[in-house]
């Protein structure tokens, strides 16, 4: 099997169908998606009017057009609007099984991540406080290795 034997018109159509299932929505949902892209800063509101953004959105769905959604835009839209057909098709094509984690399992993982981040921040804050305390000590001086003092040379090396 050659490296790209799987890259067939049928495979491309499978991906296009999955993209459409994720983002080819009714007019109200499309309006919400376009407004999300503009409001979130993913698309620059100063450069795109709503109508031009709507045209860009439609062009991104058409494989014959040079416009296309960037990865973060697709990801954000799928997450924000709970439209995961493209993700699920990609997982299936790559040989993965996907299951949605139960809310409590997800909550527990997030709590563990939060606790780890808080512990890291506490450690970093402690190091900064220790350093500040050294500066505030009466007579505290900055100790510089003689080789790095002004007017000296390092002819001897280390």
C-alpha positions as CSV (number, residue, x, y, z in Angstrom):
1,X,0.0,0.0,0.0
2,X,1.4,3.4,-1.0
3,X,1.5,6.3,1.4
4,X,-1.5,8.0,0.1
5,X,-3.7,5.2,-1.4
6,X,-6.4,6.1,1.1
7,X,-6.5,9.7,-0.3
8,X,-9.5,9.1,-2.7
9,X,-12.4,11.2,-3.8
10,X,-14.6,9.1,-1.6
11,X,-12.4,9.9,1.5
12,X,-12.5,13.6,0.6
13,X,-16.3,13.4,0.3
14,X,-16.5,11.7,3.7
15,X,-14.7,14.6,5.2
16,X,-16.7,17.2,3.3
17,X,-20.0,15.5,4.5
18,X,-18.7,15.5,8.1
19,X,-17.9,19.2,7.8
20,X,-21.3,19.9,6.4
21,X,-22.9,17.9,9.2
22,X,-21.0,20.0,11.7
23,X,-21.5,23.5,10.2
24,X,-24.1,23.5,7.5
25,X,-27.0,24.6,9.7
26,X,-30.2,26.5,9.6
27,X,-30.1,30.3,9.1
28,X,-30.6,31.1,12.8
29,X,-27.8,28.8,13.9
30,X,-25.6,30.1,11.1
31,X,-26.2,33.7,12.3
32,X,-25.2,32.7,15.8
33,X,-22.1,31.0,14.5
34,X,-21.1,34.0,12.5
35,X,-21.7,36.4,15.4
36,X,-19.7,34.1,17.6
37,X,-16.7,34.2,15.2
38,X,-16.9,38.0,15.2
39,X,-17.6,38.5,18.9
40,X,-14.9,36.1,20.0
41,X,-12.2,37.8,17.9
42,X,-11.6,34.7,15.8
43,X,-12.7,36.9,12.9
44,X,-11.8,40.6,12.9
45,X,-15.0,42.7,13.2
46,X,-13.1,45.8,12.0
47,X,-12.3,44.1,8.7
48,X,-15.6,42.1,8.2
49,X,-19.2,43.4,8.2
50,X,-21.8,40.9,9.2
51,X,-22.7,40.3,5.6
52,X,-19.2,39.8,4.5
53,X,-18.6,37.4,7.4
54,X,-21.7,35.5,6.4
55,X,-20.3,35.3,2.9
56,X,-17.0,34.1,4.2
57,X,-18.7,31.5,6.4
58,X,-20.6,30.1,3.3
59,X,-17.4,30.1,1.3
60,X,-15.7,28.1,4.0
61,X,-18.3,25.3,3.5
62,X,-17.7,25.1,-0.3
63,X,-14.7,23.0,-1.3
64,X,-14.5,24.7,-4.6
65,X,-13.7,28.0,-2.9
66,X,-10.2,29.0,-1.7
67,X,-11.5,30.1,1.7
68,X,-11.6,27.5,4.4
69,X,-12.0,27.4,8.2
70,X,-8.8,27.3,10.1
71,X,-8.4,24.5,12.7
72,X,-9.1,26.7,15.8
73,X,-12.2,28.2,14.1
74,X,-13.6,24.7,13.5
75,X,-12.7,23.5,17.0
76,X,-14.3,26.6,18.6
77,X,-17.5,26.3,16.6
78,X,-17.8,22.6,17.3
79,X,-17.3,23.2,21.0
80,X,-19.5,26.3,21.3
81,X,-22.4,24.8,19.3
82,X,-22.1,21.2,20.3
83,X,-21.7,20.1,16.6
84,X,-19.1,17.3,16.6
85,X,-19.7,15.3,13.3
86,X,-16.3,16.3,11.8
87,X,-14.5,15.3,15.0
88,X,-16.3,12.0,15.2
89,X,-15.6,11.3,11.5
90,X,-11.9,12.1,12.0
91,X,-11.7,9.8,15.1
92,X,-13.5,7.0,13.2
93,X,-11.2,7.4,10.2
94,X,-8.1,7.3,12.4
95,X,-9.3,4.2,14.3
96,X,-10.4,5.7,17.6
97,X,-13.4,5.0,19.7
98,X,-15.0,8.1,21.2
99,X,-17.1,8.3,24.3
100,X,-18.3,11.4,26.1
101,X,-17.1,11.4,29.6
102,X,-19.8,11.5,32.3
103,X,-20.2,14.9,33.9
104,X,-18.8,13.8,37.3
105,X,-15.7,12.2,35.7
106,X,-15.0,15.4,33.7
107,X,-15.6,17.5,36.8
108,X,-13.1,15.4,38.8
109,X,-10.5,15.7,36.1
110,X,-11.0,19.5,36.0
111,X,-10.8,19.7,39.8
112,X,-7.5,17.8,39.8
113,X,-6.1,20.1,37.1
114,X,-7.2,23.1,39.1
115,X,-5.5,21.7,42.3
116,X,-2.3,21.0,40.4
117,X,-2.3,24.6,39.0
118,X,-3.0,26.0,42.5
119,X,-0.1,24.0,44.0
120,X,2.3,25.2,41.2
121,X,1.2,28.8,41.7
122,X,1.6,28.5,45.5
123,X,5.2,27.2,45.0
124,X,6.1,29.9,42.5
125,X,4.6,32.6,44.8
126,X,6.6,31.2,47.7
127,X,9.8,31.4,45.7
128,X,9.0,35.0,44.7
129,X,8.2,35.9,48.4
130,X,11.5,34.4,49.5
131,X,13.4,36.4,47.0
132,X,11.6,39.6,48.0
133,X,12.3,38.9,51.6
134,X,16.0,38.7,50.9
135,X,15.9,42.1,49.2
136,X,14.2,43.6,52.2
137,X,16.7,42.4,54.7
138,X,18.7,45.2,56.3
139,X,22.1,45.4,54.5
140,X,21.1,42.9,51.8
141,X,23.5,43.1,49.0
142,X,23.6,41.6,45.6
143,X,26.4,39.1,45.4
144,X,28.0,38.9,42.0
145,X,30.7,36.4,41.1
146,X,34.0,38.2,40.6
147,X,34.2,37.1,37.0
148,X,31.1,39.1,36.2
149,X,32.0,42.3,38.0
150,X,32.7,45.4,35.8
151,X,36.3,46.1,34.9
152,X,37.4,42.5,35.4
153,X,38.3,40.0,32.7
154,X,37.8,36.3,32.5
155,X,41.3,35.6,31.2
156,X,41.7,32.7,33.5
157,X,38.5,31.0,32.4
158,X,36.6,28.8,34.7
